[in-house]
Amino acid sequence: MSVGWRTGSVGAPVLGGCPVLVSFVYLVACRVFALVLLLARGDRSKELELLVLRHELSILRRHAAPAADRERSAGAGGAEPGDASSLVAAVPGHA
């Protein structure tokens, strides 16, 4: 089996005819590069990133709470007032 560049199914070059291997090598290279950058960063920038991520998480939790309340109330007693799904028109002779 010769290892060389050839064209894949979508026209992209594929090394050795194994696109999964190329994707895996690319993924590993990206992760190693990210690890090197993470190790090279200072503690101050890491703390700032944690602060930003905690803030984003608190915002997401705030937005998820009303949705959970709506689901709980819909399951407990039916649709909320003003919900269009609670309106059903019965037409005689139609199934």
N, C-alpha and C positions, 0 to 999 in steps of 0.2 A: 504494500500500500504506500503510495507516494504522498508526502505531505506537501501541499502547495496551495496557492490561492486559486479558487474557482468561484463561479457565480452560483449563489444559492437560489432558492425558489422565487424570491422576490427581487432578484437582481443584485443583492448585496454580496460582497465577497465573503466567502466562508473558508476558514483555514482548515484544511484537511477533511472537509466534508462533514464536520460535526458542529452544527450551530449551538448545540447545548453546551459543548465544551468551551466554545468561545464565550458564550454568555456567562458561564461559571467563572472563567478566568477574569473576565471584565468585572464581575461582581466582587470577586476576591480582591482584585487590584484596587477597586474603589474603596472597599472597607479598610484595606491596609493603609491607603492614603489618608482616609479620614482618621484612623487611629494615630498615625504619625502627626497629623495636624492637632489632634486633641492633646497628645502628649507635649507638643511644643507650645501650646497656649498657657497663659498664666492663670493663676488661681482667681484673679479678679474677673477675668472674662468668663470663666466657668461659673462663678457665683452670679454674674449678671445673667447668663443664659438660664440658670436655674430659677432666678427671680422671674424672668419673662415667661418661662414655661409654667410656673405656678400660677401666674396671673392668667394665662390662657386657660388653664385647667379650671380656675375658679369661674371664669366667664362661661365656659362650656357647661359646668355644673349648674350655673344659674339658669341657662337656657334649657337645660334638660329637665329641671324641676317642674316647670309649668306643663310640659308635655306629659310627664308622669302623673301629674294631678289630673289632667284631662282623661288619660287612660283609666285611671282609678275610678273617676266619677262616671265614665261611660260604662264601665263594667258593673258598677254598683246599682245603677238605676236607670239606665237607658241613655239616650242622646241628650246633649246639652241643649238649652234653649237657643233657638236660632240656627240649629243644625239642619241643613237641608235634607239629610238622610232620614230624618224623622217624618218627613212628609211623603205619604204614599197615596197615589191616586188609584182608586179601584175602578176598573172599567168592566162593566158586565159583558160577558160573552168572550172575554179574552183571558187566556191563561198566563 
